[in-house]
Amino acid sequence: MHIQCHCTNSNYKALSEKKGWCSECCLKCLSGIPYASLIATILLYAGVALFCGCGHEALSGTVTILQTYFDVVRSPVDALDVFTMIDILKYVIYGVAAAFFVYGILLMVEGFFTTGAIRDLYGDFKITTCGRCVSAWFIMLTYIFMLAWLGVTAFTSLPVFMYFNIWNTCQNISRVDSSLESSSPCFDLRQFGIVSIGEEKKLCTGSENFIKMCESNELDLTFHLFVCALAGAGAAVIAMVHYLMVLSANWAYVKDACRMQKYEDIKSKEEQELHDIHSTRSKERSLKSWDISSLLLAMWLAQMELSHSPHQGKQRIRMSALHHNPGAKLEQWAPGGCDSQA
């Protein structure tokens, strides 16, 4: 029973260590996520999806309203009428959705590669001129897209204003008598450039079509869809501004990292030179100390031999002196001037 309890405790300990390792790994992975770029990407995708989806449906509703209540017909020839322009705008919406889906992924990848936690996780990397140029290019491109989305927001506000006038009129006016139909206000499509000057397509508030349009759900739905599209365009502008702040911070980080890398390279080079100089001096000092030690050892051996054989001892002292100091005089190594006396 005690052994079973011990095994259970060991298994519990192993399981706890495994859970701790998993939690540490998860925290390390979460620390590598560029949250600023992630928030900007989510905001961009939400804004683009809202603009493209609601804008596409609002344009379809506009076609229905023009054909049903304003009696505008499609041109039989390939002329640039309002329906052709609406079809072109739909294709533009398709392109915008695809382009900004790819652009959001590119900005997200750029945010990942400029995150400091990723550098710590996978090791330091060389900051190249190409990397700085890519960051600067993204900043310029994002600034251009921000201006483009500002234009799209301003353009989307025009149908919102038009539909707001019609919707507000439908909310405030009641059905008038047919005798007052001529004096009632009218909406003329020529004022908005939807039809040519030669075509008279107007809808007065006292007409039957106007009452039907106000009672239908198409006007209310199309108006609110255009409002949502305007909100999506505004969200895309905010996302572009957010991306500009993130990219500017990343570019400044890459620039500082490049300067720090040059400083570290110069510092390591100087440290290597100092280490080489110190090693050379240490070798010279060791060689000098070795020469002095060998000289003292040779003189000691010569003195030992001198005590046994004077002539051989004197000869060894002279050879050692000549080996370590060739310019020295031989006579000064003879003890007591024995050679000169001899």
N, C-alpha and C positions, 0 to 999 in steps of 0.2 A: 504493500500500500504506500509506503514511503517512496519507493522507486517510481511508482506511477505519478505521485505528486511532484517529484523532482523533474520528471520528463515533461509534465504539464507546465511547470514553471519555466523550463528551458524553451519550450515551444512558444510560450507567451512572450518570453524575452526576445526570441528571434522575430516573432511577429511584430513586437513593438519597435525593434530596430528597423525592420523592413518598412513599417509605416512611417517612422521618422525619416528614413532615406527618401521615401516617396514624397513626403511633404516638403523636404528640403529641395528635391528636384523640381517639384511643382512651383515652389516659391522662386527658384532660380529662373524657371521658364517665364513665369509671370513678370519678373523684374526685367526681362528682356523685351517686353512688349512696348512699343512707342505709343503711349496712351493719347498723347496730343494728336498724333497723326491718325490714330484709330477713331477718335471723336470727330475729327474733321472729315474722315472718310465716311463715317456713318451719316453725318449731317449732309454731306454732298450726295450720297446715294439716295437719302430720303428726299432731298430737295429736287433732284433730277427725276426721280420716280414720280413724285407728286406733280411736277410740271409737265412731264411727258404724258403720263396717264390722263390726268384731268384735262390738259390742253387738247389732247387728241379727241376725247369724248366731247369737249366743249365745241370744237370745230365741227364735229359731226352733228351736234345739236343745232349749231348755227346754220348749217346747210338745210336741215329740216325746217327750221323757222323761216328761212328765206323762201324756200320753195312752197311752203304751205300757207303762210299768212301774208307774205309780201309779193307773192306771185312772180318771183324771179325764176326764170328758166335758164337751163344750161345752154351755152352757145353751141350750135350744131357743128361749127368749124372749130379748128384748133386755135381759138383766140384766147388772149390773156384776160379772162373774166374772173369774177370773184370765186367761182368754184375751182378754177384752175389754180388760183393762188392758195386756196385752202388745201388742195391736194399737194401742192409744193410744200406748204407748211407742215403737213403730216409727214412727208418724207424727211424734212429737216428734223422733225422731232425724233424719228427713228435714228437718224445719224447722231444726234446729240446724245441720245440714250446709250448707244454703243460706244461712242468716243469717250464719254465721261466715265463709263464703266471701266474701260481700259486705263484711263488717266488716273482714276482713283487707285487702281492696283499699283501702278507705277509709283505714285506718291507714297503709298503704304510701304512698298519695298524700299524706297529711298529712306523712309523713316526708320525701318528696321536696320539698315546698314549704317546709319549714323547714330545709333543708340549706344551710349557708353556701356550699358550692361551687356550688349552683344559683344563688344570688344573684350570685356573682362571674361566672358564666357568662352569665346573661341580664340582668345589671344589677340595681341596687338597686331595691327596691320599697317602697311605703309600708306601714308596719305599722299596720293599722287596729284599731279596737276589736273589729270582727267577727272578725278573725283570732285575737285573744286569747281571745275568747269561744268560738270553735270549739275551740281547744286545751284550754281548761278543760272544755268539754263532753265531749270525748273522754276526758279524765282521769277525770271522774266516771262516764262510761259504762263505761270499762274497769274501774274499781274495782268497779262493780256486777256486771259479768260475771265478775270474778275470784271474788267471793263466790258467785255462782251455780255456777261450776265447782267450787268447794270443796264445795258441797252435792251436786253431781253425783258428785264423787269419793267422798264419804261414802256416798251412796246406792248406788253401784256396788260398794262394798266389802261390802255385805250379801250379795248372791248369791255373791260370791267366798268369803265365810266359810262360807256354806251348802254350796256345792259342795266346798270344801276338806274339810269334815267328812265328807261322803259319800265323796269320793275317798280320803281318808286311811283311812277305815274299810275301803274295798274293798282298799286296799293291805296292811292289817294283819291282816284277819280271814280265816280259811279257812272252807270250807263245813262247817257243823256238822250234827250228826245231827238228823233230823227230830223226835226225841223232845225235844231241847233247843230246839226252835224257839220254844216259848212263853217261855222265859227269855232269849232273845237280845234285844239292844237293837233298837229300832225307830225309824224316822223318821216322825213324825206331821206331816202338812202343816198341821194346825190350829195347831200351835205357831208357824208362820211366817206365819199369816194368809192362806195361799193359798186355803184352802177355808173354808167356814163351820163353825161349831161343830157343827151337826147332822150334818155329813158326816164319816164316819170313814174317812180316807184315809191309811193308814200302811203303811210297807214295812219289814218286819223283816229282819235280816241273814241269817236262816236260810231265807228264802223263795226260791222259784224265780226270781221276778222280780228280786229283788235280785242273785242270782248272774248272771243274764243281763245286767243293767244294768252290773255290774262288768266283765263280759267284753267288752261292746260298746265301740266307739270313741266313741259319742255322749257318754258321761259325761266321758271324758278331753278330748275336743275342746271341749265346751261349757265345762268348767272353765277350760281354757287360753284360750279366747276371752274369757271374763269377766276373766281376769287381764290380757289385752292391752287390753281396754276400760278397765280401771282404770288401766293405764299411760298410755293415751291421754288420759284425763281429767287425770291428773297432769301430763302434758306441756302440756296446755292451760292449767292453772293456772300453770305456770312461764312459759309464753308471755305470759299476762296480767300477771304480775309484771314481766317484761321490758318489755312495752309500757308499763307504768306508769312505769318508770324512764326510758324513752325520751321519753314524752310530758311528763313532769315537766321533763326537761332541755330539751326543745324549748320548753315554755312559759316557762321561765326565760330562755331565749335570746331569745324574742320580746319578753318584758318588758324585758330589758336593751336590746334593739335599739330599742324604742319610746322608752326614756329617752335613749338616745344620739341618736336622731333629733331629739327635742325640743332637746337640747343643741346639736346641729349647726344647727338652725334659728335658735335664739337667737344663736349665735355668728356665723352668716352675716349675720343682721340687724344685729348690732352692728358687724361689719366694714363693711357697706354704709353705715351711718350715719357711721362714722369716715372712710370714703372720700369721702362727700359733703361732710363738714366740711372735709377736707383740700383737696378740689377747690375749694370756695368760697373758702377762704383763699388758695389759689394764684391764683385769678382776681383777688381783691382786690389781692394784691401785684403782679400783672402790670399791673393798671390803674394803680396808684400809680406804678410805675416808668415806665409809658408816659407818664403826665401829666408827670412830672419831666423825662423825655427830650424831650418836645415843648416844654416851657417853655424848657429850655436851648437847644434848636434855634431857637426863635423869638427868643430874646434874642441868640443869635449872629448870626442873619440881620439883626436890628435894628442890631446893632453894625456889621455890614458895610455896611448902608445908611447908617448914621450917618456913616461915614467919607466917603461920597459926598454924601449929602443930610442934614444934621443935623436939619432939621425933620421929615422923614418917618421918620427913625430913632427920634426921641423919641416920635413918635406911635405907632409899632409896638410899642415897649417898653411904653407905657402900655396898649395894647389886649391884649397878651399877659399882662400882670400882672392886668388886670381879668378876663380869661378864666379864668385858673388860680387867682386869689385875689381874688374880688370885693370883700372887705372891706378890702383894702389901700389905702393912701393913694397918690394919683397922684404926689404931690410927691417921695416917697422913691425913685421910679424915675428921676427926672431926674438925670443925672450932674452932680455938682458943684453942684447947686442952680441950674441955669441958668435955669429958668422963674421961680423966685422973684426972681432978680436982674433978669430981664427985666421 
